[in-house]
Amino acid sequence: MSTPVPPPPPPDRSSATKPPGFIGRLAGGFHFSWRDTLIALLPVVVLIGLVGYIAQRLVRPAPPSTIVMTTGTAGGAYDEFAKRYRSILARSGVTLELHSSSGAVENYERLRSSPAADGVTYDVGFIQSGIGSMEGAPHLETIAGVYYEPVWLFSSHLDNLAKLSDLHGKRIGVGSPGSGLRRLSLQILAAAGITEGNATFFEVAGTEAARMLERGTLDIAFIIGAPESPFIQGLFKGPLHIVSLAQSEAIGRYFPALTPQVLPQGAVDLAEGRPEHDVKLLAATSILVSRDDFHPALVHLLLEAAAKVHGGPGLFQKRGEFPSSKVQDFPVSEQATRWFQSGRPFLQRYLPFWLANLIERLLVVIVPIVALAIPLTRIVPAFYSWRVRSKIFRWYGELQQIERRAPDGSDRRAVLQRLVEIEASVNALKIPLAFYHEVHLLRAHIDMVRGHLAA
């Protein structure tokens, strides 16, 4: 009679190996070392964080939605051009806040001080070439020269002025106080020896100067303004004469900020042939100036507006001549230089201004992090592998020493006992399955050393 076979004992659930989870499968086995993983990833996280922090510090904050601009007298050329700028910038969601002034000199003083005397901090403004210099205002930068501002000489009875010294004893309108025209005209007259001691100066400009010329209380007047402005157009059609300045070339050599120009015969009115002869005159360059802390993204917007407003042909300029970087009063801003070299930034050609600017700022942070992360994807696994293998390879040094000593007698028994301890330590290692073949190889080497000692 056969003895019944007892049923097998239930499995020991406490010692059963659980199937690997998702992280375990990624690690290549049942044992996943969080410590090794953290040690491998910590330098990477610190390095990427450091690069991201440096990049973020280099990125300027988002551009403001408002630009404060100092313009000029109400109804003047600066004021009219600024209004056209305002309508163009509004399409990109930027508000151009306009503040009138007495002219280019006050604009220069407002931009040079921070805040200005009226308590306002101005971002940009129009000034005339020759008004200021980088020595007097090192924190100002040129965005662009935007158009020529001819310095007209108007008279009720003069057509030509052979030399400035002929103005001895004349009644001269030199421009209103605080204007760039007054400073410019006084400099030109002083160079020719005309002072308040030998002539009579009247601080008048614009409409008042024209009225005084018509009434005969002025002999000649300096008037500055774009030929397209309604005021200058009105003077062209009135009874006053445009005076040709024969010494314009010579004066241009004395004052590099002034450019000699010629108004050809009939350029004002071709049908009536006005003027009746070529008129020689001088022209300052109107410059759009900003503070050096002006947000660079807004420089591109202003240059786009300037190209639309001033890029066409005129009496003294060719199409596309303005905006121009050929002005030396202040250094041209870095962003303006890039615009002149390559035009509008790539993203702004296809996306709204604010979206393009947001992406550009994000790219400054993301690109260096991605550039760093790509090589690290190869370095981190290699470092992790080295960390795991180092737990195995550390025993090979001791095995080598045991083989070299070739102990005898009691020493051999102690060494054999040490081999048992090493083997127990190896068996206790928690190694991912992907590296487990190296554990088996180490065990085989331990047995090999044990066999050599036994032999």
C-alpha positions as CSV (number, residue, x, y, z in Angstrom):
1,M,0.0,0.0,0.0
2,S,1.6,3.3,-1.1
3,T,2.0,6.1,1.3
4,P,0.1,9.3,0.2
5,V,2.3,12.2,-0.9
6,P,1.7,15.2,1.3
7,P,0.7,18.4,-0.5
8,P,3.5,20.9,-1.1
9,P,3.8,23.7,1.5
10,P,2.3,27.1,0.6
11,P,4.8,29.5,-0.9
12,D,6.5,32.0,1.4
13,R,4.9,35.2,0.4
14,S,7.3,37.2,2.5
15,S,10.3,36.1,0.5
16,A,8.6,36.0,-2.9
17,T,10.0,38.4,-5.5
18,K,7.4,40.9,-6.7
19,P,7.3,41.7,-10.4
20,P,9.1,44.9,-11.3
21,G,7.2,48.1,-11.5
22,F,7.6,50.7,-14.2
23,I,10.7,52.3,-12.7
24,G,12.2,48.8,-12.1
25,R,11.7,47.9,-15.7
26,L,13.4,51.1,-16.8
27,A,16.3,50.3,-14.5
28,G,16.7,46.9,-16.1
29,G,15.7,44.7,-13.2
30,F,14.1,44.2,-9.9
31,H,16.4,46.3,-7.8
32,F,16.4,50.0,-8.4
33,S,18.8,52.2,-6.5
34,W,17.2,55.6,-5.8
35,R,20.5,56.7,-4.1
36,D,22.6,56.0,-7.2
37,T,20.0,57.6,-9.4
38,L,19.9,60.8,-7.2
39,I,23.7,61.0,-7.1
40,A,23.8,60.7,-10.8
41,L,21.1,63.3,-11.5
42,L,22.0,65.8,-8.8
43,P,24.9,67.4,-10.7
44,V,22.8,67.6,-13.8
45,V,19.9,69.3,-12.0
46,V,22.3,71.8,-10.4
47,L,24.0,72.5,-13.7
48,I,20.8,73.0,-15.6
49,G,19.4,75.1,-12.8
50,L,22.5,77.3,-12.8
51,V,22.4,77.7,-16.6
52,G,18.7,78.5,-16.5
53,Y,19.2,81.1,-13.7
54,I,22.0,82.8,-15.6
55,A,20.0,82.9,-18.8
56,Q,17.0,84.3,-16.9
57,R,19.1,87.0,-15.4
58,L,20.3,88.0,-18.9
59,V,16.7,88.2,-20.2
60,R,15.1,91.6,-19.8
61,P,11.6,91.7,-18.5
62,A,8.7,92.0,-20.9
63,P,8.6,95.4,-22.7
64,P,6.3,98.1,-21.2
65,S,3.1,98.9,-22.9
66,T,3.7,102.6,-22.8
67,I,6.5,104.8,-24.3
68,V,6.9,108.4,-23.0
69,M,8.0,110.7,-25.8
70,T,9.0,114.4,-25.8
71,T,8.1,116.0,-29.1
72,G,8.0,119.7,-29.8
73,T,5.7,122.7,-30.2
74,A,2.1,121.8,-30.8
75,G,1.4,121.7,-34.5
76,G,5.1,121.6,-35.4
77,A,6.9,118.9,-37.4
78,Y,8.0,116.9,-34.4
79,D,4.5,116.9,-33.0
80,E,2.9,115.8,-36.3
81,F,5.4,113.0,-36.9
82,A,5.0,111.8,-33.3
83,K,1.2,111.5,-33.9
84,R,1.8,109.3,-36.9
85,Y,4.2,107.2,-34.8
86,R,1.5,106.9,-32.2
87,S,-1.1,105.5,-34.6
88,I,1.4,102.9,-36.0
89,L,2.5,101.7,-32.6
90,A,-1.1,101.4,-31.4
91,R,-1.5,98.5,-33.9
92,S,1.0,96.5,-31.9
93,G,-0.6,97.3,-28.6
94,V,1.9,99.9,-27.5
95,T,0.8,103.4,-26.3
96,L,2.9,106.4,-27.3
97,E,2.4,109.1,-24.7
98,L,3.3,112.5,-26.2
99,H,4.5,115.5,-24.3
100,S,5.0,118.8,-26.1
101,S,8.1,121.0,-25.6
102,S,9.7,124.2,-26.8
103,G,11.9,122.3,-29.2
104,A,15.0,120.1,-29.6
105,V,17.0,121.8,-26.8
106,E,14.3,121.1,-24.2
107,N,13.9,117.5,-25.6
108,Y,17.6,117.0,-25.1
109,E,17.5,118.3,-21.5
110,R,14.5,116.1,-20.7
111,L,16.2,113.0,-22.0
112,R,19.5,113.8,-20.3
113,S,18.0,114.1,-16.9
114,S,16.1,111.4,-15.1
115,P,13.5,112.3,-14.2
116,A,13.1,115.6,-16.0
117,A,12.3,118.9,-14.3
118,D,8.6,118.3,-14.7
119,G,8.9,115.0,-12.9
120,V,8.5,112.8,-15.9
121,T,11.0,110.2,-17.1
122,Y,11.1,110.4,-20.9
123,D,12.1,107.4,-23.0
124,V,12.5,108.8,-26.5
125,G,12.4,112.1,-28.3
126,F,13.4,114.1,-31.3
127,I,16.5,116.3,-31.3
128,Q,18.5,118.1,-34.0
129,S,22.0,117.1,-34.9
130,G,24.6,119.3,-33.2
131,I,22.4,120.0,-30.2
132,G,24.1,117.5,-27.8
133,S,27.0,115.1,-27.6
134,M,27.9,111.8,-25.9
135,E,30.2,113.6,-23.6
136,G,27.4,115.7,-22.2
137,A,24.9,112.8,-22.1
138,P,26.8,109.5,-22.1
139,H,23.6,107.5,-21.3
140,L,21.8,108.6,-24.5
141,E,21.7,106.5,-27.7
142,T,20.7,107.1,-31.3
143,I,17.8,105.0,-32.6
144,A,18.1,106.6,-36.1
145,G,18.4,109.8,-38.1
146,V,14.9,110.2,-39.5
147,Y,14.8,113.2,-41.9
148,Y,16.6,116.4,-42.9
149,E,15.5,119.6,-41.2
150,P,16.4,122.4,-43.6
151,V,17.5,125.7,-42.0
152,W,15.6,128.2,-44.2
153,L,16.4,131.8,-44.5
154,F,13.3,133.8,-45.4
155,S,13.2,137.6,-46.3
156,S,10.8,140.0,-47.7
157,H,13.4,141.6,-50.0
158,L,16.5,139.4,-50.2
159,D,17.0,136.6,-52.7
160,N,20.7,135.8,-52.2
161,L,23.1,136.2,-49.4
162,A,26.7,136.2,-50.7
163,K,28.2,136.1,-47.3
164,L,26.9,136.1,-43.7
165,S,28.9,139.2,-42.8
166,D,26.5,141.1,-45.0
167,L,24.0,140.8,-42.1
168,H,25.8,143.6,-40.2
169,G,23.2,146.0,-38.9
170,K,20.2,143.8,-40.0
171,R,17.2,142.8,-37.9
172,I,17.5,139.0,-37.6
173,G,15.0,136.4,-36.3
174,V,17.1,133.7,-34.6
175,G,14.5,131.4,-33.2
176,S,12.5,131.1,-30.0
177,P,14.1,130.6,-26.6
178,G,14.9,126.9,-25.8
179,S,14.8,125.9,-29.4
180,G,17.5,124.1,-31.3
181,L,17.1,126.7,-34.1
182,R,18.2,129.5,-31.8
183,R,21.3,127.7,-30.6
184,L,22.2,126.8,-34.2
185,S,21.6,130.2,-35.7
186,L,23.6,132.0,-33.0
187,Q,26.5,129.6,-33.6
188,I,26.4,130.2,-37.4
189,L,26.2,134.0,-37.0
190,A,28.9,134.1,-34.4
191,A,31.3,132.2,-36.7
192,A,30.7,135.0,-39.3
193,G,31.3,137.7,-36.7
194,I,27.6,138.7,-36.4
195,T,26.7,139.4,-32.7
196,E,24.2,141.4,-30.8
197,G,26.8,144.2,-30.9
198,N,26.5,144.7,-34.6
199,A,23.0,143.4,-35.4
200,T,19.6,143.2,-33.8
201,F,18.4,139.7,-32.8
202,F,14.8,138.8,-32.3
203,E,13.9,135.6,-30.4
204,V,11.0,134.7,-32.7
205,A,10.3,131.7,-34.9
206,G,7.5,130.1,-37.0
207,T,4.4,132.1,-37.5
208,E,5.5,135.1,-35.5
209,A,8.7,135.4,-37.5
210,A,6.8,135.2,-40.8
211,R,4.4,138.0,-39.7
212,M,7.2,140.2,-38.7
213,L,8.9,139.7,-42.0
214,E,5.7,140.6,-43.8
215,R,5.2,143.7,-41.7
216,G,8.8,144.8,-42.4
217,T,10.0,144.6,-38.7
218,L,12.5,141.9,-39.6
219,D,15.0,141.8,-42.5
220,I,15.7,138.1,-42.4
221,A,14.8,135.1,-40.3
222,F,16.1,131.7,-39.6
223,I,13.3,129.1,-39.8
224,I,13.7,125.4,-39.5
225,G,11.2,122.8,-40.6
226,A,10.5,119.9,-42.9
227,P,9.5,121.0,-46.4
228,E,6.5,118.8,-46.2
229,S,5.1,120.6,-43.1
230,P,2.0,122.7,-43.7
231,F,3.7,125.8,-42.3
232,I,6.7,125.6,-44.7
233,Q,4.4,124.9,-47.6
234,G,2.5,128.0,-46.7
235,L,5.7,130.1,-46.7
236,F,6.5,128.7,-50.1
237,K,3.3,130.0,-51.5
238,G,3.4,133.4,-49.7
239,P,5.1,136.6,-50.6
240,L,8.4,135.9,-48.8
241,H,11.6,135.0,-50.6
242,I,13.7,131.9,-49.9
243,V,17.2,133.3,-49.5
244,S,20.1,131.3,-51.1
245,L,23.1,131.0,-48.8
246,A,26.2,131.1,-51.0
247,Q,28.5,130.0,-48.2
248,S,26.6,126.9,-47.4
249,E,29.4,124.5,-48.3
250,A,31.9,126.5,-46.2
251,I,29.6,126.6,-43.3
252,G,29.0,122.9,-43.5
253,R,32.8,122.4,-43.1
254,Y,32.7,124.5,-39.9
255,F,29.6,122.6,-38.5
256,P,29.7,118.9,-39.4
257,A,26.2,118.4,-38.0
258,L,24.9,120.5,-40.9
259,T,24.6,119.1,-44.4
260,P,24.7,121.5,-47.4
261,Q,21.6,121.1,-49.6
262,V,20.3,122.6,-52.8
263,L,16.7,123.3,-53.6
264,P,16.5,123.1,-57.4
265,Q,14.7,125.7,-59.4
266,G,11.0,124.9,-59.7
267,A,11.1,122.2,-57.0
268,V,8.5,124.0,-54.9
269,D,6.1,124.8,-57.7
270,L,7.0,123.4,-61.1
271,A,4.2,125.2,-62.9
272,E,5.1,128.6,-61.6
273,G,8.9,127.9,-61.5
274,R,9.3,128.5,-57.8
275,P,11.9,129.1,-56.6
276,E,13.1,131.0,-59.6
277,H,16.7,129.8,-59.1
278,D,18.6,127.1,-57.2
279,V,18.7,127.8,-53.5
280,K,21.7,126.8,-51.4
281,L,20.9,126.1,-47.8
282,L,21.9,124.0,-44.8
283,A,20.0,121.1,-43.2
284,A,20.3,119.6,-39.8
285,T,19.4,115.9,-39.3
286,S,16.5,115.1,-37.0
287,I,17.5,112.3,-34.7
288,L,15.3,109.9,-32.7
289,V,17.1,109.5,-29.4
290,S,16.5,107.2,-26.5
291,R,17.9,106.5,-23.1
292,D,20.3,103.5,-22.9
293,D,17.9,101.6,-20.6
294,F,15.1,101.8,-23.2
295,H,13.7,98.3,-23.8
296,P,15.4,96.8,-26.9
297,A,12.3,95.2,-28.2
298,L,10.6,98.6,-28.6
299,V,13.5,99.9,-30.6
300,H,12.5,97.6,-33.5
301,L,8.9,98.9,-33.3
302,L,10.0,102.6,-33.4
303,L,12.3,101.8,-36.4
304,E,9.5,100.2,-38.2
305,A,7.3,103.2,-37.6
306,A,10.1,105.5,-38.7
307,A,10.6,103.6,-41.9
308,K,6.8,104.0,-42.7
309,V,6.8,107.7,-41.8
310,H,10.1,108.9,-43.2
311,G,11.1,106.2,-45.8
312,G,9.6,107.9,-48.8
313,P,11.3,110.4,-51.2
314,G,11.3,114.2,-50.5
315,L,12.9,117.4,-51.7
316,F,16.2,116.6,-50.0
317,Q,16.2,112.8,-49.7
318,K,15.9,109.7,-51.8
319,R,13.5,106.8,-51.1
320,G,14.9,104.6,-48.4
321,E,17.5,107.1,-47.3
322,F,15.8,107.4,-43.9
323,P,15.8,106.1,-41.3
324,S,19.6,106.2,-41.2
325,S,22.4,105.1,-38.9
326,K,24.8,107.7,-40.3
327,V,24.6,110.1,-37.4
328,Q,27.5,110.6,-34.9
329,D,26.1,112.8,-32.1
330,F,25.4,109.7,-30.0
331,P,26.3,106.0,-30.4
332,V,23.8,104.0,-32.3
333,S,22.1,101.5,-30.0
334,E,22.9,97.8,-30.4
335,Q,19.4,96.9,-31.3
336,A,19.2,99.6,-34.0
337,T,22.4,98.4,-35.5
338,R,21.0,94.9,-35.8
339,W,17.9,96.3,-37.4
340,F,19.9,98.2,-40.0
341,Q,21.9,95.1,-40.8
342,S,19.2,92.5,-41.0
343,G,15.9,94.2,-40.7
344,R,13.0,93.1,-38.5
345,P,13.6,90.1,-36.2
346,F,12.5,86.9,-37.8
347,L,9.6,86.1,-35.5
348,Q,8.2,89.6,-35.7
349,R,7.8,89.2,-39.4
350,Y,5.2,86.5,-39.0
351,L,3.7,86.9,-35.4
352,P,2.2,89.7,-33.4
353,F,4.7,91.8,-31.5
354,W,3.9,90.6,-28.0
355,L,3.8,86.9,-29.0
356,A,7.0,87.2,-30.9
357,N,8.7,88.9,-28.0
358,L,7.4,86.3,-25.5
359,I,8.8,83.5,-27.7
360,E,12.2,85.3,-28.1
361,R,12.5,85.7,-24.4
362,L,11.6,82.0,-23.7
363,L,14.2,80.9,-26.3
364,V,16.9,82.7,-24.5
365,V,16.3,80.5,-21.5
366,I,15.2,77.2,-23.2
367,V,17.9,77.0,-25.9
368,P,21.0,76.8,-23.5
369,I,19.2,74.3,-21.3
370,V,18.3,72.1,-24.2
371,A,21.9,72.5,-25.6
372,L,23.2,71.3,-22.2
373,A,20.6,68.6,-21.7
374,I,21.4,66.8,-25.0
375,P,25.0,65.8,-24.1
376,L,23.9,65.1,-20.5
377,T,21.5,62.4,-21.8
378,R,24.6,60.4,-22.7
379,I,26.7,61.3,-19.6
380,V,24.1,60.5,-17.0
381,P,23.5,56.9,-18.0
382,A,27.3,56.3,-18.2
383,F,27.7,57.9,-14.7
384,Y,24.8,55.8,-13.3
385,S,26.4,52.6,-14.8
386,W,29.7,53.5,-13.3
387,R,28.1,54.0,-9.9
388,V,26.5,50.5,-10.0
389,R,29.5,48.7,-11.4
390,S,31.7,50.3,-8.7
391,K,29.9,48.2,-6.1
392,I,31.1,45.1,-7.9
393,F,34.5,46.2,-9.0
394,R,35.6,47.2,-5.6
395,W,36.0,43.5,-4.6
396,Y,38.4,42.8,-7.5
397,G,41.2,44.7,-5.9
398,E,41.0,42.6,-2.8
399,L,40.9,39.4,-4.8
400,Q,44.0,40.5,-6.7
401,Q,45.9,41.0,-3.4
402,I,44.8,37.6,-2.1
403,E,46.1,35.9,-5.3
404,R,49.5,37.7,-5.1
405,R,50.1,36.8,-1.4
406,A,49.6,33.0,-1.9
407,P,49.3,32.5,1.9
408,D,50.2,29.2,3.7
409,G,49.1,27.4,6.8
410,S,46.9,29.4,9.2
411,D,47.0,32.4,6.9
412,R,45.4,30.3,4.2
413,R,42.5,29.5,6.5
414,A,42.0,33.2,7.3
415,V,42.0,34.1,3.7
416,L,39.5,31.4,2.8
417,Q,37.3,32.7,5.6
418,R,37.7,36.2,4.0
419,L,36.6,34.8,0.7
420,V,33.5,33.5,2.3
421,E,32.8,37.0,3.7
422,I,33.4,38.6,0.4
423,E,31.1,36.1,-1.3
424,A,28.4,36.8,1.3
425,S,28.8,40.6,0.7
426,V,28.4,40.1,-3.0
427,N,25.3,38.0,-2.5
428,A,23.8,40.8,-0.5
429,L,24.3,43.4,-3.2
430,K,21.2,44.9,-4.7
431,I,22.0,45.2,-8.3
432,P,19.7,46.0,-11.3
433,L,19.1,42.9,-13.4
434,A,20.9,44.5,-16.4
435,F,24.2,44.3,-14.4
436,Y,23.5,40.9,-12.7
437,H,25.7,39.0,-15.1
438,E,28.7,40.9,-13.6
439,V,27.7,39.6,-10.2
440,H,27.8,36.1,-11.4
441,L,31.1,36.7,-13.1
442,L,32.5,38.0,-9.7
443,R,31.3,34.9,-8.0
444,A,33.0,32.7,-10.5
445,H,36.3,34.7,-9.9
446,I,35.9,34.2,-6.2
447,D,35.5,30.4,-6.7
448,M,38.6,30.5,-9.0
449,V,40.7,32.2,-6.3
450,R,39.4,29.7,-3.8
451,G,40.4,26.8,-6.1
452,H,43.9,28.3,-6.5
453,L,44.3,28.5,-2.7
454,A,43.1,24.9,-2.3
455,A,45.5,23.7,-4.9
